[in-house]
Amino acid sequence: MPYAHLLTERRGDVEHLTLNRPDVRNAFNDEMIAELAEWARRARDDRGIRAVVLSGAGKSFSAGADLNWMAKTVNYSEAANLDDAERASAVFAAIDTLPFPVIARVHGAALGGGSGLAAVADIVVAADDAVFGFTEVRLGILPAVISPFVLAKIGRSAARELFLTGARISAARAFALGLVHAVTPAAAIDETVQRYVDDVLAGGPSAIAAAKGLIAQVAGRTVDDARPLTARAIAAQRVSEEGQEGLRAFLDKRPPGWSPK
């Protein structure tokens, strides 16, 4: 379906999703949030998608919240602000739990909610001149709805520094903190993204979905608590149609059925 603030393009099994408000550096407003929610609902049920590449049009990935949107919220009641925040929170949660890899292609600024999108992406490739930051306190607000996802990526210590100072950081620092997985010259960013796409397409789709779900289930558990869950997970995947195909293909020394042609 057409969107006002998003571009979508399917290339084989890969969906390319582009934030498309380049005149405001792809800043979020309530309309973009609603469109991302609708896209995530559609994508979750689309069995043809095996990976998503998320990027931003123009000079930046996303500069966070739109100034006009923030100006509107000045006059919101607390109840209206709560409703607004819950919609935004639901979008980040929906992207975080999509049953296929989300690969973020980050260039320029990724601030506030832009860094939040990096936190919910499974794989983040950043241009070496990209800038990240949780700058909300500089505006007298806070990075609340993205905080669970950011802490899961960078931990409490780094969040204490970055949330409380609102400081901007380089792609290299974001890499060191685990927010970013690869830093590359801007001219090579698409090549690096494609290598990750190729790696993802080499894996079994249901195995990848199960592995992504397993990470969320196992994180924070003790080994003893996780052991029954992990045993059931591998047993179920081994006897699944895809698991059987993968094992037989390995033994037969041939590509599995899901392998790109």
C-alpha positions as CSV (number, residue, x, y, z in Angstrom):
1,M,0.0,0.0,0.0
2,P,1.2,3.6,-0.6
3,Y,2.4,5.6,2.4
4,A,2.9,9.4,2.7
5,H,6.1,9.2,4.8
6,L,7.6,5.7,3.9
7,L,8.8,4.1,0.8
8,T,8.7,0.3,0.3
9,E,10.3,-1.8,-2.3
10,R,10.5,-5.6,-2.5
11,R,13.6,-7.0,-4.1
12,G,13.1,-10.8,-4.1
13,D,12.7,-11.9,-0.5
14,V,14.0,-8.6,0.9
15,E,11.8,-5.6,1.8
16,H,13.5,-2.2,1.6
17,L,11.8,0.2,3.9
18,T,12.8,3.9,3.7
19,L,11.9,6.7,6.1
20,N,10.9,9.4,3.6
21,R,10.8,12.8,5.1
22,P,14.1,14.1,3.9
23,D,13.2,17.7,4.2
24,V,13.1,17.3,8.1
25,R,15.8,14.6,8.2
26,N,13.2,11.9,8.5
27,A,12.0,13.1,11.9
28,F,9.1,11.3,13.4
29,N,5.6,12.7,13.7
30,D,2.3,11.0,14.6
31,E,1.6,10.2,10.9
32,M,4.9,8.4,10.4
33,I,4.4,6.5,13.6
34,A,1.0,5.4,12.4
35,E,2.4,4.3,9.0
36,L,5.3,2.4,10.7
37,A,2.7,0.6,12.8
38,E,0.6,-0.3,9.8
39,W,3.7,-1.5,7.9
40,A,4.9,-3.6,10.8
41,R,1.4,-5.3,11.0
42,R,1.5,-6.1,7.3
43,A,5.1,-7.3,7.3
44,R,4.6,-9.6,10.3
45,D,2.1,-11.7,8.3
46,D,3.9,-11.5,5.0
47,R,5.6,-14.9,4.5
48,G,7.4,-13.6,1.5
49,I,9.7,-11.4,3.5
50,R,13.0,-12.9,4.7
51,A,14.8,-9.7,5.7
52,V,14.2,-6.0,5.9
53,V,16.7,-3.2,5.1
54,L,15.7,0.0,6.9
55,S,17.1,3.3,5.8
56,G,16.5,7.0,5.6
57,A,16.1,9.2,2.5
58,G,18.3,12.2,2.0
59,K,21.1,13.3,4.3
60,S,20.2,11.5,7.5
61,F,18.7,8.2,8.9
62,S,16.4,10.0,11.4
63,A,16.9,13.1,13.5
64,G,14.3,12.0,16.1
65,A,11.1,13.8,16.8
66,D,9.7,16.4,14.4
67,L,9.6,20.0,15.8
68,N,6.1,20.6,14.7
69,W,5.0,17.3,16.4
70,M,6.7,18.3,19.6
71,A,5.0,21.8,19.4
72,K,1.6,20.1,19.3
73,T,2.4,18.0,22.3
74,V,3.1,21.1,24.4
75,N,-0.7,21.6,24.6
76,Y,-1.5,17.9,25.2
77,S,-2.9,16.8,28.5
78,E,-1.0,14.1,30.4
79,A,-3.6,11.5,29.2
80,A,-3.1,12.6,25.6
81,N,0.6,12.4,26.0
82,L,0.3,8.9,27.4
83,D,-1.8,7.8,24.4
84,D,0.8,9.3,22.1
85,A,3.7,7.7,23.9
86,E,2.0,4.3,23.9
87,R,1.5,4.4,20.2
88,A,5.2,5.1,19.7
89,S,6.2,2.4,22.2
90,A,4.1,-0.1,20.3
91,V,5.9,0.7,17.0
92,F,9.3,0.1,18.5
93,A,8.1,-3.2,20.1
94,A,6.5,-4.3,16.8
95,I,9.7,-3.8,14.9
96,D,11.8,-5.4,17.6
97,T,9.8,-8.6,17.5
98,L,9.4,-9.0,13.7
99,P,10.0,-12.7,12.8
100,F,12.9,-11.9,10.4
101,P,16.1,-9.9,10.5
102,V,15.9,-6.1,10.4
103,I,19.1,-4.6,9.0
104,A,19.4,-0.8,9.6
105,R,21.5,1.2,7.1
106,V,22.5,4.3,9.1
107,H,24.0,7.4,7.6
108,G,24.1,11.0,8.9
109,A,22.2,11.7,12.1
110,A,20.4,9.0,14.1
111,L,19.2,10.9,17.1
112,G,16.6,10.1,19.7
113,G,14.1,7.8,18.1
114,G,16.5,7.4,15.2
115,S,18.9,5.7,17.7
116,G,15.9,3.9,19.0
117,L,15.4,2.3,15.6
118,A,19.0,1.3,15.6
119,A,18.3,-0.4,19.0
120,V,15.4,-2.5,17.7
121,A,17.3,-3.5,14.5
122,D,18.9,-6.9,14.6
123,I,21.9,-5.7,12.6
124,V,23.1,-2.1,12.3
125,V,25.5,-1.0,9.5
126,A,26.7,2.6,10.0
127,A,28.6,5.0,7.7
128,D,31.8,6.1,9.5
129,D,30.5,9.7,9.6
130,A,27.1,8.8,11.2
131,V,26.2,10.4,14.6
132,F,24.1,8.8,17.3
133,G,22.6,10.2,20.5
134,F,19.9,10.1,23.0
135,T,19.5,13.9,23.2
136,E,16.0,14.1,24.8
137,V,17.2,15.6,28.1
138,R,18.5,18.6,26.2
139,L,14.8,19.4,25.5
140,G,13.7,18.7,29.1
141,I,12.2,15.3,28.2
142,L,13.6,11.8,28.3
143,P,14.2,8.7,26.0
144,A,11.5,6.7,27.8
145,V,9.8,4.6,25.2
146,I,13.0,3.5,23.6
147,S,14.8,2.8,26.8
148,P,14.1,-0.9,27.2
149,F,15.4,-1.6,23.7
150,V,18.5,0.6,24.1
151,L,19.4,-0.9,27.5
152,A,19.1,-4.3,26.0
153,K,21.7,-3.3,23.4
154,I,24.2,-1.1,25.3
155,G,23.6,-1.9,29.0
156,R,23.0,0.3,32.1
157,S,26.4,1.9,32.4
158,A,26.5,3.4,28.9
159,A,22.9,4.4,29.2
160,R,23.6,6.3,32.4
161,E,26.2,8.3,30.5
162,L,24.4,8.9,27.3
163,F,20.8,9.3,28.6
164,L,21.9,11.8,31.3
165,T,24.3,13.9,29.2
166,G,22.4,13.8,25.9
167,A,25.8,13.7,24.2
168,R,26.2,12.7,20.6
169,I,28.6,9.9,19.8
170,S,30.4,8.7,16.7
171,A,29.7,5.5,14.8
172,A,32.9,4.1,16.2
173,R,31.8,4.7,19.8
174,A,28.4,3.3,19.0
175,F,30.2,0.2,17.6
176,A,32.2,-0.1,20.8
177,L,29.0,0.0,22.8
178,G,27.2,-2.7,20.7
179,L,24.6,-0.3,19.2
180,V,26.2,-0.7,15.8
181,H,27.6,-4.0,14.3
182,A,29.6,-2.7,11.4
183,V,31.2,0.7,10.5
184,T,32.1,1.4,6.9
185,P,33.0,4.3,4.7
186,A,29.8,5.9,3.3
187,A,30.7,4.8,-0.2
188,A,30.8,1.1,0.9
189,I,27.7,1.0,3.1
190,D,25.4,-0.7,0.5
191,E,28.1,-3.3,-0.2
192,T,28.3,-4.0,3.6
193,V,24.6,-4.2,4.0
194,Q,24.3,-6.6,1.0
195,R,26.9,-8.9,2.7
196,Y,24.6,-9.1,5.7
197,V,21.6,-9.7,3.5
198,D,23.4,-12.6,1.7
199,D,24.3,-14.1,5.1
200,V,20.7,-13.9,6.3
201,L,19.3,-15.5,3.1
202,A,21.7,-18.4,3.5
203,G,20.0,-19.4,6.8
204,G,16.7,-21.2,7.1
205,P,13.8,-18.7,7.5
206,S,12.0,-20.5,10.3
207,A,15.3,-21.2,12.0
208,I,16.2,-17.5,12.0
209,A,12.7,-16.6,13.3
210,A,13.1,-19.2,16.0
211,A,16.6,-18.0,16.9
212,K,15.4,-14.4,17.1
213,G,12.6,-15.4,19.4
214,L,15.0,-17.6,21.5
215,I,17.2,-14.6,22.2
216,A,14.3,-12.7,23.7
217,Q,13.2,-15.7,25.8
218,V,16.7,-16.6,27.1
219,A,18.0,-13.1,27.8
220,G,18.1,-12.6,31.6
221,R,17.4,-16.2,32.6
222,T,19.8,-18.3,34.6
223,V,21.3,-21.3,32.8
224,D,19.2,-23.8,34.8
225,D,16.1,-21.8,34.0
226,A,16.9,-21.6,30.3
227,R,18.0,-25.3,29.8
228,P,14.5,-26.8,29.4
229,L,13.5,-24.0,27.0
230,T,16.6,-24.4,24.8
231,A,16.3,-28.2,24.7
232,R,12.7,-28.0,23.5
233,A,13.6,-25.3,20.9
234,I,16.3,-27.4,19.2
235,A,14.3,-30.6,19.4
236,A,11.3,-28.9,17.7
237,Q,13.5,-27.3,15.0
238,R,15.3,-30.6,14.2
239,V,12.1,-32.4,13.4
240,S,10.5,-29.5,11.5
241,E,10.3,-29.6,7.8
242,E,13.0,-27.0,7.4
243,G,15.3,-28.6,10.0
244,Q,15.0,-31.9,8.2
245,E,15.7,-30.3,4.8
246,G,18.8,-28.5,6.2
247,L,20.3,-31.6,7.8
248,R,19.7,-33.7,4.7
249,A,21.1,-31.0,2.4
250,F,24.2,-30.9,4.6
251,L,24.6,-34.7,4.5
252,D,23.9,-34.8,0.8
253,K,26.4,-31.9,0.1
254,R,23.8,-29.8,-1.7
255,P,22.3,-26.4,-1.2
256,P,19.1,-26.4,1.0
257,G,15.8,-25.6,-0.6
258,W,15.7,-22.1,0.8
259,S,19.1,-21.2,-0.6
260,P,19.0,-18.2,-3.1
261,K,19.0,-19.4,-6.6
